[in-house]
Amino acid sequence: MAMSPQEIRELCTAREWALVQASQPGSIEKLSSTELKKHAVNAQKLVTKWQDLSRSQNRTESRKSGSPNVDSRSHEKHDLFKTALSAFQAQLATGAAAPASSGTKGKPNSRVRSSEARSARRTTRKTLNREKKSLNRAAAPAAKPVAAPVAPAAKPTTKKATKKKPAPKTAAAKASTKLAAQRRKRAAAIAAAAPAVPQPKAPKAIKVKATPAKQVGLAGKVKATRTAIAVRTNKIAGHVSGKGKRAQGKRDSRGR
């Protein structure tokens, strides 16, 4: 039974509906050979899909009621896409496909773009070189300006530094200088006449011999210090090595 366009639209998805519309008269004539081949491949996939699903449903229905269900949606979609596939194949067989659309040209690949850019840069360099040579030839005959002689720089005049004579000392200054010299002489005479004070000698260090008991105590402290250092440095190793012994002890206690 033929279905109306509204029923077909409700039966198909958006992509399936577009494929069905392309197979209708008025639209199929506008397709190029490439588009016809593409639509034919898609229609063949849909025909195979819905044919397999329809057969599976028919087998299930035959086991239940004894007769296949030819009115299922899968069977209807299989017939629909089979009709579309036949339309595409018939259009391809007639060879009346529309010419391929010659819209905007595709973008040139990177190799074409790079070659065009190189040729443009080469042309620009040649133009600039020609202009540079012409400018140099035009400026060559011009006489170079003669530089004016530079006058030697005048030496700076230096004035001789005049030494200032010290001002004459006053009577009070002379008297204070003489008094200071007398005080220095007096202090030196007193220091020479004073007897030398002997410096006390530092006491000699007394060596104390340790008794046997102290020696034993010192040996014990040394041993304890070494043991503490060894335990501190090998704390992790000691813990790991003692782990097996502790586990064995627990197993022995359970056996008792």
Secondary structure, 3 states (H helix, E strand, C coil): CCCCHHHHHHHCCHHHHHHHHHCCCCCHHHCEHHHHHHHHHHHHHHHHHHHHHHHHHHHHHHHHHCCCCCCCHHHHHHHHHHHHHHHHHHHHHHCCCECCCCCCCCCCCHHHHHHHHHHHHHHHHHHHHHHHHHHHHHHCCCCCCCCCCCCCCCCCCCCCCCCCCCCCCCHHHHHHHHHHHHHHHHHHHHHHHCCCCCCCCCCCCCCCCCCHHHHHHHHHHHHHHHHHHHHHHCHHHHHHHHHHHHHHHHHHHHHC
